[in-house]
């Protein structure tokens, strides 16, 4: 089975969707599958393994550069590359709908009758800008929902996103596949001495409380809330790993540390060096960073909306509702919850071990990859059977 996977960027872009795609690409490659990954050439692709390959699509990335919205625009050469890739594929896997290269890939696949699996990561993304909000609603109505309704198979990565699109008339019942996490890489620090060593390495105070945020520095991740939280708790050190237009370096906060070039083992070390993970985001599917924090054994504080991604998370994470009409109340609630986590010693060894075991048992990349392969194979077989029936009916039809 030849697989074409398409995303807006490669994993080195460091967004959640593309990091998920890179791990699936790696898992498929381990199975000696012939998989090609097509994405924008803004950042470098991963190294190809075995029969795998990457397709660097020439794109313009000025939208993200100007306003921080990830929206690469493919050129004519990119469309030609996608046409050739679709022609060579037995099945296409697309990650999300609202990217031009994915839309083009979907249309090309439909034209050639290539079965398509859409992995939908997000639903609505709330913006403070009413124009962006209106554009998002319109795009979901005229692009996302029609694509999901016409796809051979839809896969949701969270209950939140699945619920948002529950009104779509799917061709087949949608599947739910949680993203995985590399539990060999993301694991608790071996000892208190190792944690102290990592704090020195990343220039964090050896004593005192350190709060961690990992993600793009954009509105929906709750940067405005985090900025105010850091200002109101100067006694805590705030570590921010990511990049984007709302860079905490611009806050001039002496208690903030920013890391923009960490990936893999280095990112795992930063998790191990910190005490509590905080993510006051909205409009998410299921942020991979929550799973990574749980695998490290960290207490997690996130929005109530984000935690609905997996109903089993309830007893493991602390949640706070975000009140758009009263942001001051949301900030106060997050701070109160954070203080309570520290006061309750939520990072005790027993609690840490519970979170770690949960992540190991529930979020496995190998299991997720197997599910995707099973779905793709089943879809290919079903579409092939339907084609045979259609051809037989055509032959017998009167002329």
N, C-alpha and C positions, 0 to 999 in steps of 0.2 A: 504494500500500500504506500503510495507516494503522497506525502502530506505537504501542503503549502500553508504556512502560518503567517498571518499579516498583523502587524501592529503599527502604531504611529511612529514609535522610536524603538531603538534597541535598549537593552537593559542598562547600558552605561549611561543612559540619560537619567537614571536613578528615580524614575517615577514608579509608583506601585504596580501599575498594569504591566509595564514593560519588564519589571523585575520578575513578576509572575511568569510572563512569557519566556524569559530567559531560562528559568528553572525548568519549565516544561520542555523547552528545546533541548536542554541538557539531559533530561530524563529520557526523552524520545531517542536522542543520539546514543545513549547507553544501550538501548535495545536494538541498535543497528538498523533503525528505520531510515528510509530515505526522506528526510524532512528538509525543506527549504524555508528559511525565515526571511520575509521581506519587511523592511522598515526604513524609515528616513535616515539619511547619511549624516545627520547632524553630529552624532557621536559614533564611536567605533563599535563594530559588531563583535560578538564573542568568537572565540576560536572554533572553527568547525571540527567535528569529531566524526570519524568513520564516514558514513554515507551522507552526513548532514552538510548543509551549505547555507550561506547567507546571501541576501540580495540587498545591496545598498541603493536605496531609491534616492535620486537627486531631488531634493525638496527645498522650498523656501521656508524659513522659520521666523519670519519677521514678526508674526503675531505674538509668539511667545516672547521674543526679544523686547517687544514694545510694551505689552501689558501683562505678560506672565501666563497667558492662556495657551496651553499646549495645542496648537492647531497647525501642523505642518501642511504645506501646499505642494503637492507633487507636480512636476513638469511633464511635458510630452514624453521625454525619454523614460521617466518612471512608469508612465502608463504602458509604454511598450514593453518594459521589463515585466510588469504585472501580467500583461496579456500572454507573454511567453510562459510565465510561471504557472498560470492557471491552466494553460493548454497541456502542461506536463503533469498536472496533479490529478490524483484520484479523489481527493477530498480537500476542502479548504477550511481552515480554522481561523476565524476572525475574533480579535479581542476588542469588543465594543464597536458601536456603530458610527458615532459622530466624528469620524476622521475621514478626510477626503480619500486617502489611499485605500482605506477599508471599504468605503462606499464603491469606489471604482472596482476593487477586487470582487466585491459581491455581485455587481452588475455583470462583470465579465464571466464569473462562474455561472450565473443564471443563464447567460446567453449560450454557454457551452454545455449546460446541463451537468455541471460538476457539483456534487453534493456539498452543502455548506453548513458548518457548525458555527454558531455565533456564541461566544462567551461574553455575557453581559455583566460588567463589573459594577456599573453605577446606574442610578436612576436620575433623579433630579438633583442638580447642584445649585443650592441657593446662593445668589449673589446680592450684595447690598445695592448694586446698580440695577435699577428697574429695567433698563434696556437689555442688559445681559440676562436678567431673569426671563424677560419676555422672549428673547431669542432662544434660550434653553427650552422653554415650554414649546415653542413653535417647532424647534428642531426635533424634539422627542415625538411630537405629533406627526410631522410630515416625513421624518426620516427613520427614527429609531423604531417606532411601532410598526410601520409597514415592513421594514427589514426583518424584524423579529417574526412577524406573521408569515413571511415568505421563506424564511430559512428552513432548511431541512430539519435542523435540530437546534434548540436554544438551551444553553447551560447558564444558570445563574450561580454566582459565587457566594451569595448570601441570601438569607431570608428577606432582608430589607429590600434588595433589588427585585427579588421575585415578587414580593407583595406589591411593589410600585407598578409593575407591569402585568398584574393579574388580569386586567381587562383585555389583553391581547388575545386574538383568536389564533392560537398556535396551530401549526400543521400537526405537530406531535406534542405530547405533554412535556413541558420543560423539565430538565434535570437540575439537581442541586449538587454542586461539587465544591467543597471548601478548598481554598488554597492551602498549600502545605508550608512547612517551615523546615529548614535544615537544622534539626536538633543536634547534630554532631557539632555544628558550628556555634549555634546559639544555645548556650548552656550556662549554668551558674558558675561563678568563679570558684576555683578549687579551694580557696581559703581566704581568710581576712587579710593575710599578708599579700596575696595576689591582688586583691581588690585595692589595697593601699599602693601597691606597685603601679597598677594601671592608673590610679588617680595622679600619681606623680608624672607618668608618661603623658597624660592628656592635660596636664597643668590644672588639675582640679584640687581643691583643698583636701588634705588627707583626713581631716576631721570636719564634721559638719554635714549638712544634708544637701544632697545634689538631686535636682529634678531634671529629667530627660524628656526632650521632644525630638522625634525623628519624622521628617516629612518635608514636602516642598513648602517654602515660605510664601504661601498664598492665602487669600481670604478664607476659603472654605475650611482650612486646617485650624482656624481659630487663633491666628497670630495676634489679633487685637486683644483677645482675652488674655493670652499669654503675656503680652507686653504689660498689661495692667497688673497681672498677678506677680510678675517679676518686680515691678515697682513697689508693690505693697508688701512683698516679703524679701527685703534686701538681705536678710540673714540666711536665705537659701541661695545656693548657687544653681543657675539655670543653664543647662547644656542643650544647645540647639544643633542638630545634625541635619543638614539639607542645604537647599539653595532656592532662590527665587526673588521676586521684586520686593517683598516685605522683609528684607534681611534684618535680623536683630542687631547687627553691627551698627545700624543707623539709630538705635535707641540710646547709644552712649551710656549703657547700663554697666556699671562696674561688676555686677554679679552675674553677667551673662557671658557665656563662652560659645563660640560658633565654630562648627566643623563642617566644611563643605566638600571635602574630597575623600570621605571614608566609604569604603565598601567591603563586603566580605568579612574577613577575619578582623580587620580594624574596626568595623562597625560593631561587631559582636563584642569586642573589647570595651567599647564605650558603654554599651548596655551594662556590661559587668561592673563597670566603675561607678555606676549611678545607683540611686536608691529607689526612686519612684518614676514611673513612666506616665506622662500626662498628654492627652490628645483631645482637646475641646473642639472637635471637628463636626461638620454637618455635611450632608449630601454625599456620604461615603457608601461604598458597597461593604467590603470587609477589609479594612486596612491591614496589610501584611505585618505592619509594625507592631500591632497588638499581639499577634501570634508570636512574633519574635521576642517581645518582652516577656510573655508568659513562659516561653521556652527557657529563658534565662532565669525564671523564677521571680520576676519583679512584680510588685504591686502595680496595678494599672488603674488609672483614673481617666475616664472618657465620658463623652456625651451619652445620654440615655438612648438617643437615636442610633448611634454607632453600635451600641451593644446589642441591638435587636438583630444584628447580622447572624448571630448564632444563639438560639434560645438557651443553650447549655452554658453560656458564659455568665449567667446571672449571679451565681455564688462566688465567682472568681474575680470579678472586676467591680470597682466602685463607679457608679454612674451618677451623673448630674444632668438634669434637663436644661437645655439651652433656650432661654426666653428671648426671642428676637426683639420683642417689644420692650424688654427691660434688661439690657445687657449688663447694667450695674448689679442687678440681682444675680445673674448668672456668674459673674466674676466672684461675688461674695460667696456663692454656694460652692464654687470650685475651690476657693481658698479654704473654706471651712472643711470640706472633704479632704483636702490635701493635709491640713493640720491634723485631722483625726487619724489619717493613715499613719503619719509619723508618730503620733501620741500612742497609738495602739500597737506600735512595733509590728506593722503589717508584713515586714520582711523577715519574720521569724523563720527559723530553719524548717519548721513543719509546714507553714503556709507556703514557703518558697518551693518545697518539694511537691506539694499538692499541685501547684500551678505547673510545675515542670512535667509531672507525670501526665496531667491533662493534655498538655500540648503534644507530648510524645504519642499519646494514644489516639488523639483526635485529628491531628493535622500532620499528615504524612505525604510528602511529595511523590513517593513511589506509588502510594495508593491513588492519589489524584491522577497521576499520569496513566495508570492502568484504567481508571474510569474513563478518561478521555479517549483512550485507544478503543475501549469497548464500545463507546458511543459512536465513534467514527466508523468502526468496522460494521456495526449494526446498521448505521445509516447507509453506508455504501451497499450493503447487501439488500436492504429494503428498496433503495432507489433502483438497483439493478433488476430486482424482481419486478418492480412496477414497469420498468422499461420493456422487459420481455413481454409482459401482459399487453402493454400498449401496442407493441410491434405486432403481436399475434392478432390483436383485434383489428389493426389496420389492414393486415393481409386478408382477413376474412370479410372486411366491409365491402358492400357493393359499390361499384364505380359508376 
